[in-house]
C-alpha cells in the first residue's frame, strides 16, 4: 500500500514538473515595465505551463522543435484573443547575455528581460530617494 501511494505521489509531482517549460517565467515588455501587470500594455508577459500570456492574447505553445545548431525551440502558437483565433510559428531562445529571452515571430523579434522574483531585489531598478538617503544613528545626533 505504501509503495502504491509513493508511486502515485511521484507520478503526480513528476507530471507537474514536466509541464514546466524551459522559458517559464514573467518578462518585462520594456525596461520600465510593471511586472505585476501581465497581459497589458506597459506591463509584462508570462509563459507558464506551455501557455504564452501576451497583451490581450493567450497562446498554447505546441509541437516544440529543436532548431538545428541553435539553443532554441520553434513552437506552433495556437492563439486566441480580441475575438480572434489564429495559429503562427514562433521561435524562443535564451538571451546570450543577461537573464531573458528572445521571441521571434514571422517578421518580428522581441527581447524580454526576466522580471525579478517577488520579494527579490531588482539590481537594475533605479534607486529611490528613500534608498539614497543617508542612514543616521539617533544617539549620534543628540
Order of alpha helices (4+ residues) and beta strands (2+ residues): alpha-beta-beta-beta-beta-beta-beta-beta-beta-alpha
